[in-house]
Amino acid sequence: MATIMKQPQEVHLMDPISPNPYPGCDVCAALVREWIDLTEPASPLFDVERAHRIVDEVRDHRSQDEVAAPAL
């Protein structure tokens, strides 16, 4: 009986979650663009840790925006 060996799959232990920007906010949009660069493995800016900080920053900024104007 032959044993079939499977190739190991790449695992990212810190897959960044997606930011949830406030609709129409220029600051949130800029942060999301930065997050996209940071989460693209082929990008020279690739940095998962910084991407997590961006998600936190978007979340904090969004809550400030929602206080000023409730979410759509």
C-alpha positions, 0 to 999 in steps of 0.5 A: 500500500503506497503512502501519499505525502501531501505538500504542507500548506502555508499557514499565517498565524496572524492573518489580519482581519479586514478593517471596517471603515466609516462610509465616506470618511477620507481618513478611513479610506486612506488607512484602508489603502495602507492596510491593503499594501501592508497585507499584500505578501508581494508588497515591499511594505508587507507587515502583518503586525502593522496591518493589525494596528491599522485595523485598530486605528480604523476601528477607533477612528470609526467610533469617533465618526459614529459619535459625530454622525451615526452610521449610515 
